[in-house]
Amino acid sequence: MGPRDLRRSLLTTCACVALSMPAAAQDATDEEADAPTVLSPIEVTAQFRSEDPLDVPISMDVVDRFEIEDRGQKDLSDTLNAVPNVVLQESNGQVGFSTITMRGIGNQGGDMAGGDQAIGMYVDGVYIGAQVGMNPPLYDVERIEVLRGPQGTLYGRNAMGGAVNIITAEPEPELYLSGEAMYGSFDLYNLAAVANGAIGTFGDTTVSARLSANQAGRGATVDNSIGDDLGDYSTTSGRAQVRAAGSLYDVVLRADYTDQDATAYAYDDFDDAGDRDAAIAEPFEYELQNYGLSLNGEVYIGDLTLQSISAWRSTHTFADGNDWNASDSVYQSADWDQNQLSQEFRLTSPDDVRLRWVAGVFIFHNEEEERNVFSHRPGSSPLWGMFANGESEISNSETTTNSQAVFGDATYGVTDWLDVTVGLRVTHDTKETHYTHVSQMGMAPTQTLDYEFEALDFSPKFTVMVKPNDATRVYATISRGYKSGGYNRLFAPSPKLEFESEHVWNYELGAKLRLFDDRMELNGALFYTDWYDQQVTAWRGMYNEIANVPHSESYGAEVDVAARVTDTVTLGGAFGWTEATFLDFPNPSATIASGDGFRQPNAPRFTYALSAQYLGPLDDIVPIGSDVDLLMRADYTYRSSTYYDITNQLEEPGYGLLNLRAGVLGDGWRVEGFIKNATDEEYRVQATEYNGMDLAVAGDPRTFGLRVKVDL
C-alpha cells in the first residue's frame, strides 16, 4: 500500500464527532474493497496502559493526528473549543495566559498571579506546571485525549476538573519525510516539516530519530488609529527525539522549544469590540519562551512494566504596554520565569489478568520569579492629575513549590461482566514565597513578607463497570479532586497573602455503546460535582485578588455519537449541558453582598458540535478518469450565552462557528482550501472590568486559506 492509499485508508478513520470518536476506516486496496463498513478502534493511554476507549470508564474525547489535520487545528484552542463542556479562553491573545474550563471547573474570573491551573496538562506524560503557554501549537501530534472530571488519583494535585494529554508522534525506524505550507487572509501562514528514520541497529536495539519544526504567524486583525495595528503573532517551534527500542526496554529522549511574540489582545469598549477598531497609544507586546528536556523509559520486567519519566521545563514571559486607551501616561509590565523538575515512576501489571493495577511515585519541584509594574510613564502627561514623575507600584515575588505523591489504581474483574476499580493518591505539598511591594502611588501597601505552608491530601476513586456484552459498557464513579493553595503575588492589598486549596467530590454515571455492527458509537455521561473552597479571581479596580468561595456546584451531561453512514461518508454530533453555579458566595464585589446563584464564568449552559465528512474517489463525483480522492468537510460548534466575570455583569450571547474545508488527495500529497468562521460571526472571547470601564476582545473574523502538504 502506497502513501496515498495509506492516507486514504486512515483519513476515513476520523470520526466526525467533536474530536472525540474513533472513526470509520476505508481501505483502498482491491483485496479489502469488500470489507465491512465499520468504525475502527483506536487505542488510548488515559489509564497509563493501552486500551480501547470502550473499556475506559471516563467521559473522554479523543482526536487523532488525521482528524487534527482534516479539521485544520493549529493550536490547542482549536481542539478544546470544539469539545462539549470544555472551553479554552485565551486571556492575553494568541500567546500568553490561557484558562481551560471543563464542566464549569477552571480558574474563575481571570488569570491567577500565584494560582495553579484547575485542569492538568500533560505532554508525553510530562506535567506542564506553567500557567502560561497552555495553548501550545499543534504539529506532529499523534493524538489528544481530553478527560473530563477529576483525575486526581492517577494525574495528581491540579487535575481537579480534568486532564488534557497531548501525545506527540514518536520516532520510528521507517524513513518518513513531510512538509506543508499554508497561507490565508490577514497574512495567516503555517510552515511545518518532519524528518524521521532509523539511525542504526545495535544488537536487538533499534535507534531512531525524529525532527519536527513549525513556523506560524498572522498579521494584524484590529485597526489601531493612533499606533501599531493589533492581533499579529509569530510562533517558532521545534522538537527533536531519539528513541532506542529493544526487547527489554523502550526509551525516548526529547527536547522541545517554542518562541512566540505577539501584540496582546486589543481591549475595546464591551459593546463595540466587534468593530475591530481601537485607539491604544502603547499596545501590549507579549513574548513567551517555553522549552524542556525529558527522558521517558520503559523497562519490561517479566510480565511487569516499569516506567520512568524524568523532565525539566522552563518558561519565560514578558509583556509591557499601557492600559488600552489613547493616553500614554500609564506603563505596565509583567515579567515571569518558571523552572520545574519532575520525576515519576510507575509499575504496571500485565493487561490480560483479572487484577490489573498501576502504582507509582511522583516528585515535583517548581520555582517561579515574578515582577509586576504599574507606573506613570516618564515624559508623558500627568496620570490622574496626580502623578507626573515616574511614580510606580512594583511587586516582586519568589515562590518555591515541592510536591510528593504516591498513588495506586487497581481494577479487579469480579466476573466476566463486572469490573471494580479502587484508586488512591496521597499528596504532600509545601509552598513558600518571598514577596515585596514598593508603593509610590498608594495602590497597595509597601511591605516585605515571607510565607510557608504545607498540605496533605487524599484523592480516592471508586468505579464499578458493568459489561453486559462486547459492545456495551455502563459505569459509575465517585472521585475526589484537589487543587493546591497558593499566594496572592500581585499588588497584595494586605499582609494576608495565602488562599486555601480547593476540593471537589464528583459523582458520575456513564455508558458507552457500539451499535449496528460497529457502524455507530454512542457515549453519554451524567455528573454532579460538589465544590468546596473554590478559588476565584476578584477584580479590585486595579489588580486581581484570589479568594476562596465556600461552596459551589456543577451538574449536567454529555453525549456524543459517530456514524459511518457509507464507505465515504461519516457524520457525528455531540452535546454538552452544564449547570455550574456559586452556592455560598459572600461579597463577590464591593457593591454586591451575595453571589449565591451566580453562574460560573466561562461555563456556557449548552454546547454542541455537528460535523460531516466525505472522503472518496473524485471520479464518483466528477467522472474525469483521475486516480485522486476528494475530501469535503464541515464542522459547526455552538455555545449558549456565558459570563466572563464572577459577578455575571459581562455576558456574551450564544453564538455558533462554521468551518469548511475541501481538497484533493493524491499519492503522498494533498491540496485543500478552507474557510474558518464562514459566516463571519461577531463574538467576544474575553472581557473584563478595568478601572470603571467594561472592555472586551473580539473573536477571529472570517479567514480564507490554502494548504499544501507532501509526504515522502
Stockholm file with secondary structure:
# STOCKHOLM 1.0

chainA/1-712         MGPRDLRRSLLTTCACVALSMPAAAQDATDEEADAPTVLSPIEVTAQFRSEDPLDVPISMDVVDRFEIEDRGQKDLSDTLNAVPNVVLQESNGQVGFSTITMRGIGNQGGDMAGGDQAIGMYVDGVYIGAQVGMNPPLYDVERIEVLRGPQGTLYGRNAMGGAVNIITAEPEPELYLSGEAMYGSFDLYNLAAVANGAIGTFGDTTVSARLSANQAGRGATVDNSIGDDLGDYSTTSGRAQVRAAGSLYDVVLRADYTDQDATAYAYDDFDDAGDRDAAIAEPFEYELQNYGLSLNGEVYIGDLTLQSISAWRSTHTFADGNDWNASDSVYQSADWDQNQLSQEFRLTSPDDVRLRWVAGVFIFHNEEEERNVFSHRPGSSPLWGMFANGESEISNSETTTNSQAVFGDATYGVTDWLDVTVGLRVTHDTKETHYTHVSQMGMAPTQTLDYEFEALDFSPKFTVMVKPNDATRVYATISRGYKSGGYNRLFAPSPKLEFESEHVWNYELGAKLRLFDDRMELNGALFYTDWYDQQVTAWRGMYNEIANVPHSESYGAEVDVAARVTDTVTLGGAFGWTEATFLDFPNPSATIASGDGFRQPNAPRFTYALSAQYLGPLDDIVPIGSDVDLLMRADYTYRSSTYYDITNQLEEPGYGLLNLRAGVLGDGWRVEGFIKNATDEEYRVQATEYNGMDLAVAGDPRTFGLRVKVDL
#=GR chainA/1-712 SS CCHHHHHHHHHTTBCCSTTTSBCBCCCCSGGGTTCCCCBCCCCBCTTSSCBCGGGCCSEEEEEEHHHHHHHTCCBHHHHHTTSTTEEEEESSSSSSBEEEEETTBSCBTSCCTTCCCSEEEEETTEECCCSBCCSCBCCSEEEEEEEESCCHHHHCTTCSSEEEEEEECCCCSSCEEEEEEEEEGGGEEEEEEEEEEEEEEETTEEEEEEEEEEEEEECCCBEETTSCCBCCEEEEEEEEEEEEECSSEEEEEEEEEEEEEEECCCCEEGGGGGGCEECCSSCCEEEEEEEEEEEEEEEEETTEEEEEEEEEEEEEEEEEECCSSSCCCEEEEEEEEEEEEEEEEEEECCSSSSEEEEEEEEEEEEEEEEEEEEEECTTSCCBTTTBCSCCEEEEEEEEEEEEEEEEEEEEEEEETTEEEEEEEEEEEEEEEEEEEEEESSSSSCCEEEEEEEEEEEEEEEEEEEEEEETTEEEEEEEEEEEECCEECCSSCSSSCCEECCEEEEEEEEEEEEEETTTTEEEEEEEEEEEEEEEEEEEECSSSEEEEEEEEEEEEEEEEEEEEECSSSEEEEEEEEEEEEEEEECEEEETTEEECTTCBCTTCCSEEEEEEEEEEEEGGGTSCSCCCCEEEEEEEEEEECCEESSTTSCSEECCEEEEEEEEEEEETTEEEEEEEESTTCCCCEEEEEEETTEEEEEECCCCEEEEEEEEEC
#=GC SS_cons         CCHHHHHHHHHTTBCCSTTTSBCBCCCCSGGGTTCCCCBCCCCBCTTSSCBCGGGCCSEEEEEEHHHHHHHTCCBHHHHHTTSTTEEEEESSSSSSBEEEEETTBSCBTSCCTTCCCSEEEEETTEECCCSBCCSCBCCSEEEEEEEESCCHHHHCTTCSSEEEEEEECCCCSSCEEEEEEEEEGGGEEEEEEEEEEEEEEETTEEEEEEEEEEEEEECCCBEETTSCCBCCEEEEEEEEEEEEECSSEEEEEEEEEEEEEEECCCCEEGGGGGGCEECCSSCCEEEEEEEEEEEEEEEEETTEEEEEEEEEEEEEEEEEECCSSSCCCEEEEEEEEEEEEEEEEEEECCSSSSEEEEEEEEEEEEEEEEEEEEEECTTSCCBTTTBCSCCEEEEEEEEEEEEEEEEEEEEEEEETTEEEEEEEEEEEEEEEEEEEEEESSSSSCCEEEEEEEEEEEEEEEEEEEEEEETTEEEEEEEEEEEECCEECCSSCSSSCCEECCEEEEEEEEEEEEEETTTTEEEEEEEEEEEEEEEEEEEECSSSEEEEEEEEEEEEEEEEEEEEECSSSEEEEEEEEEEEEEEEECEEEETTEEECTTCBCTTCCSEEEEEEEEEEEEGGGTSCSCCCCEEEEEEEEEEECCEESSTTSCSEECCEEEEEEEEEEEETTEEEEEEEESTTCCCCEEEEEEETTEEEEEECCCCEEEEEEEEEC
//
